[in-house]
Amino acid sequence: MTYMQIDFALLKSKEVLPTKRYEHVERVTHTALDLAKNFQANEHGVGLAAALHDYAKHMDRGLLKHWIESSVDLPKDLLNYHHELWHGPVGAKMVEKWFRLEQPDILNAIRWHTTGRANMGLVEKIVFLADYIEPNRQFEAVYEARELAQTDLNRACHYALKQSILFLMEKRQPIYPDTFHAYNELTNVLKNNGGN
C-alpha cells in the first residue's frame, strides 16, 4: 500500500489495542496534527505516524522479543531494557512489512517515539512530543512542555527528554542510550543557535 489514509491507520490501531490505549492514540494523533500545522510539517506523514505509534504496544511480549531477535536491523541491546521500549522499534517494522509503508520519516517517528534519538527529523519530534503532552497526561512537567510546544519544538523536546531522564533516574530505572543522545544533541543545538 503506497498511500494510507489517517482514518484507516487509526482503524488498524483500533483493531489491536484496548479501548483506553486506542483513545490515547486518537489524542496523540490530534495533538500531533495541531503541532504539524504549527510547525509546517507534513500533516499526512505526522498523522500516520501518530495513528500507528503504539501499534505493537499490547502485542505479546514473546512476539516482540522474537522480532527483535530475528530482525537484522533492530538492536539486540533492546532486550536488556524494559519491554516498554520494544513496541516502538518492532511496531515500525510491523507497519513497514504489513502495510507496506516505506516513508523513512513515518517509520522513524514510530520507531523512536518512546526514547527519542539524536538528529530526529521534524515528524519524529512532533510525534515524540505529542505522545508526551497529549491532553490526558497529568504529571507536573507536562504543563511546561505544553507551553514550550506552542512556540519552540526543539526546546519542548529537550525539556521532555530532560524530564524523562530525571524521572527514570529517580525511579532507579536504566535509561536507553538513545534518550541521552537525543538530549545531548538538542542541548548542543539550543546552545549553538538558540532554538529551531
N, C-alpha and C positions, 0 to 999 in steps of 0.2 A: 504494500500500500504506500503510494508515494505521497498522498495528501490525506490527512486525517482532520476531521473537524474536532474542535474542542469539546463539544457536547458528546461526541462519540467516545472521545478519550475518557471523559467523566463517566460515561456509561460502563466502559471497560473496567474502570477502577471500582465502580459500584458493585460490579459482579463478584469481586474478590475481597471486598472489605466489609467489616461490620459497620452498622449504621453510623455509630459515633465517629469512627475513623473516616468514613466517607464524607460526613458533614465537615470534618476538619479539612479534607481535600477540597471541597467546594469553597470553603472560606479562604484557603490559601490561593486558590485559583482566582477568586475575585480580587483579593489583595494584590496578587501578582499582576493582574491586568491593570489595576489602578496605577501601580508603580511603573508598569511598561509605558502607559500613557505619559506619566510624569517625566520619565527619563528617555523618551523617544526610542524605546526598544521595539523589537519585532513582537507585536502583540500575539500573533498566532503561535510563534515559537514559545513565547513565555507561557501562554495559556496551555499548550500541550504539555510542556514540561511540568507545570504546576499540577495539572489534572492527573498526571501519571507518576508524580514524585514518590508516592507511597504505595505504588502498585504491588510491590512484593512484601509490604510491611507485615502482613498477617499470614504469610505462607509458612509452611512447615520449616522449622529450623534446620532439619536434616537436609531438606531440598536446597535451601540457601547454601548450606555448607558444601553440598555436592557441586553446585555451580561454581563456587569459589575454587574448590579443589581441581575441577576439571577444565576451567577456563584458562587459556594461555595468557590472557592479559588482565586478569584480576589478581591483585597482590595477595599472596598467601598469608602475609602477616595480619590480614584482617581477622584471621581465625584466633589470633592471640588477644583480640579486643572484644568488648561486649557485643553480643549478637545484634544489638540495636543498630550497629553500624553496617550490618551486612545488606540491609534491604535496598540501600541506595545503589551501590555498585551492581548488585545482582539484578535489581529492578531495571536498570539501564540496559543490561544485556538481554533480559527477557523482552523488553519493549522493542529493542532493535531486531531481535530474532522473530518474535511472534507477530509484531505489527509492521515489520519492515520499515521502521523509522530509522533514517540514516543521518539526519542532520546532527553534526557534532555538538552544536550549541545546546540542543534539546537533551541529547544523551548525557552530556557533561553536567547539565543542571540537575538531572535526575541522580546521576552517579554521586555528585559531591554535595547534595543539598543538606546533609547532616553534618559533615566535617568541614566543608569549605576546602579550598586548596589555594596555593599561590597562583597568581595570574588568572583569576576567574574572569570569564567574559561577562558581558552585560546580562545575558539571560541567566547565567549561573548566579550572579549576585542577587538578581531580583527574586529568583525562586528561593535561594538560601534565606534572604531577608523576609520574604513573605511568610515562609514557614515559621520564622521566629516571632513575627509580630501580628499574625492573624488575630482577628477580633476576640476570640475566646481565650487567648493567652492572658493570664492574670498575675504573673510574677512581677516583682518590683522593677526589674531592669527594663521590662517591655515598654514602659511609658516613655522613657528617654529614647529608646530605639525608634519608637513610632515618631517622635518629634524629629529626630535626625533624618528619618526616612522621607520626610516631606521635602527636604532640600539637598541632601548630600548622601548619595548612595554609598560612597566609599567610607565615609565616617560612620554611617549606620551599620554597615557590615563589620567594620573594625570594632565598633562598640559591642555588637552582638558576639563576635568571636572572643573578645576580651572577657565578657560576662560569662560566656560558656566555659572558658578555661578556668576562671575563678570558681565557678560553681562546681566543676568536676574536681578541682583541687581540694575544695572544701569537703567534698564527699570522699576524698582519697581514691578517686577513680583514675585509671590510666587514660591518657589523652592521646588520640591518634595523631601521629606526626603532621599530617596534612593540615590540621587545625592550627598548629604552631606556625607552619609555613605560610598559611593564609594570613595569620595575624602579623607575622614579621614583614611580609611583602606589603601589606596595606599600611603598616607603620611607616615603612620607607617611602611609600607613595605620598602619604599625607605630610611627612616631614619635608620631602623634596619639592612638592608643588602645591601644598595646601589644600588638596581636595581632589575633585574628579579628574 
